[in-house]
């Protein structure tokens, strides 16, 4: 095994973690704009963002 292999695997795991973290928190950053543009309540917006992860 190459000595760099464990570090590459760790970096890939960290990269995927932060990618998914960004995808999960992105709707909360623009929630007021989404609520205004789609003319929905906070409960409806949370359902919309939850359905994204089911698909």
Secondary structure, 3 states (H helix, E strand, C coil): CCCCHHHHHHHHHHHHHHHHHHHHHHHHHCHHHHHHHHCCCHHHHHHHHHHHHHC
